[in-house]
Amino acid sequence: MPRAPRAALERGLVADCGIADQGFGLDLSSESKCSLGLEQSNSIRVTARAGRMLLLEAGDGTGPAVPWDRDMVLSGNVRSFPLASLLSLVHNAGKSGFLLFQHERDEKAVYLNRGEVVFAESNLETDRLGAYLLRAELIDQSQLELAERRYHPLTRFGKVIVELDMLTPRDLWDAVKGQVEEIVRSLFTYTGGWIHFWEGAVEPDNVVRLSLPTGRLIEEGLERRDELLHLLARLEDDRVRIRPGREQRAVGCENERAMLAAIDGEAAFGVLCHRSGLDPRTAARTIQFLQLRGCVDIAHDAPAASSDFGAADDDVVREAVMLHVKLIVELSAPLVALDGAQAVSNRLNRIIEEGVRHGCVLLKGIRFTEAGALDPGPIEHQALRQPGDRLREVDEALGEIVAYLEFELRNHPGIPDCSPYLEAVDPLRAMLIR
C-alpha cells in the first residue's frame, strides 16, 4: 500500500486535533483551545512540525509583540539551560533577532542586531521608563505623577517627559539606555522560565535603536544576580527586620505598593513575603529598589554583627546548602513514607559514595542517618573550605542527590503521579542557583 505524502499526514494529524490549518494562522475549535489552556481570543500558528512534535505558537495581543514573520530557531527552559548560556550563544553566533523571556506572567523581550542588544522591553511596572527615572532620581514623585496625567497611549512617555522640561532629549537618551540595560540585567535574577528566539532583523516599535555590548551586560547581569542572592541571604537571617524608611511617598509599582503595605512597624522577611504575596526573590528585589529610594530600612537586631555583611559570600554558600538540604528532605519524604527511612537512606548513601569515587570532595564523610536525616553542618563546613566556585560545587554535589530523588519519584511503582510532589517544591527551586 503506497504511503501518503508527509504533508498530507501532517494535515490529517492537525485535523484530528480539531485544528484547521489556514497557512499563516490556525483556526482551533473551542474545545481544542480549552484543552490546551488557551483563551478563545488567542491566535495560533504552527511554528514547526518534526516527527512526533507539533509546535504551536499562541498570540494574545498583550506583552511584547512576537514577530510572526520570523522563524523561531531556539527555545529553552532556563531551569535546565541558564539564561546567560543561551544569551551568550546568540551573542557569540552574531545572530540578529527577537528574544522573548517568559516566567509565569512576566515577559521581557530583547532585540539584537548581529549579537548586540539594540533594545529591550518588559510588561512589568517596575521596568517602565517612569519607574526607572524615579529610581535613578532623574525625576521625583510629583513629576512622575504629572507626566502620567499628561501621557496618553497615542504618544510616548519619554516625549511627554521632554515636553514638560523634566529632561533634555540627550538626558532621555541616556535614561532609555539605562532602562534597557536594567531590563537585560534583571533577566539573570530568574531561575525559572522559558526563553525563545526568532531569527531575523526585527525593528522595535520604539524609535530608539541602541547599540549595547551584550557581553558586558551578561557579566553585569550575573553580578546583579549574585548581589540579589547576597541580599536574600541577609534578609532571611532571623535577626534582620525590615521597617519603613525616611522617605514616605507613593510608588507606582504594584509590587512596591504591596511590600510597603505589608510593612507594619517592622517585620521579618518571611512575614513580609507572606503578607505581600511575593515569592522570596521578587520580594528581595522589591526591597532592594525601595531601600535605594529610602522607603525602607534593613535593621539587624545583633549590634555585634557586621553592618556591611562583608562575609556575604559565605552566607550565600550556607544558604545554598540549606536550601538544597530542605529540597532533598521534601523530595525524599514520599519515598520514606512508602519504603521506610532506612531503605531510602541506604540508597542515597550509595549515591554519595559514588559521587566521592568520582572526585566529589564536598560529599566526603557525609552520610544520611538511619532516620533519613541529613545534617547540613558538615556540608557547610566543607563547602566553605572549597577553592574556586563554591556555589557551583554545592549545586553539582547536592544537585546529583536531588536529580536521583526526582528520578525515583517519577519511576516508583507506588507513586502513580509524582507531579504534586514536584510542584510542591517549586518555591524552594526558585531560590536555588541554576
HUNOR-V286985 format. One record per backbone hydrogen bond with DSSP energy under -1.0 kcal/mol. NH is the residue of the N-H (numbers start at 1). CO is the residue of the C=O. Records with the same first field share a line. If there is no record, write none. Layout:
NH->CO ; CO
This chain:
9->5
10->6
11->7
12->8
13->9
14->10
15->11
16->12
17->13
18->15
19->14
20->27
22->25
24->22
26->44
27->20
29->18
33->29
34->30
35->31
36->32
37->34
38->33
42->39
43->59
45->57
47->55
48->55
50->53
53->50
55->48
57->45
59->43
68->66
70->67
73->197
74->197
76->195
78->193
81->77
86->82
87->83
88->84
89->85
90->86
91->87
92->88
93->89
94->91
95->90
97->112
98->198
99->110
100->196
101->108
102->194
103->106
106->103
108->101
109->121
110->99
111->119
112->97
113->116
115->95
116->113
118->111
119->111
121->109
123->107
127->124
128->125
132->128
133->129
134->130
135->131
136->132
137->134
138->133
139->133
144->140
145->141
146->142
147->143
148->144
149->145
150->146
151->147
155->152
160->156
161->157
162->158
163->159
164->160
165->162
166->161
172->168
173->169
174->170
175->171
176->172
177->173
178->174
179->175
180->176
181->177
182->178
183->179
184->180
185->181
186->182
188->185
189->186
190->187
194->102
195->76
196->100
197->74
198->98
199->71
200->96
210->118
212->117
217->213
218->214
219->215
220->216
221->217
222->218
223->219
224->220
225->221
226->222
227->223
228->224
229->225
230->226
231->227
232->228
233->229
234->230
235->231
236->232
237->234
240->237
241->299
242->267
243->297
245->295
247->294
257->253
258->254
259->255
260->256
261->257
262->258
263->259
266->264
267->242
272->268
273->269
274->270
275->271
276->272
277->273
283->279
284->280
285->281
286->282
287->283
288->284
289->285
290->286
291->287
292->288
293->289
294->291
295->290
297->243
299->241
301->239
305->302
312->309
315->311
316->312
317->313
318->314
319->315
320->316
321->317
322->318
323->319
324->320
325->321
326->322
327->323
328->324
329->325
330->326
331->327
332->328
333->329
336->332
337->333
338->334
339->335
340->336
344->340
345->341
346->342
347->343
348->344
349->345
350->346
351->347
352->348
353->349
354->350
355->351
356->352
357->353
358->354
359->356
360->355
361->359
364->361
366->363
369->373
372->369
380->376
381->377
382->378
383->379
384->380
386->383
390->388
393->389
394->390
395->391
396->392
397->393
398->394
399->395
400->396
402->398
403->399
404->400
405->401
406->402
407->403
408->404
409->405
410->406
411->407
412->408
415->412
422->418
423->419
424->420
426->423
429->425
430->426
431->428
432->429
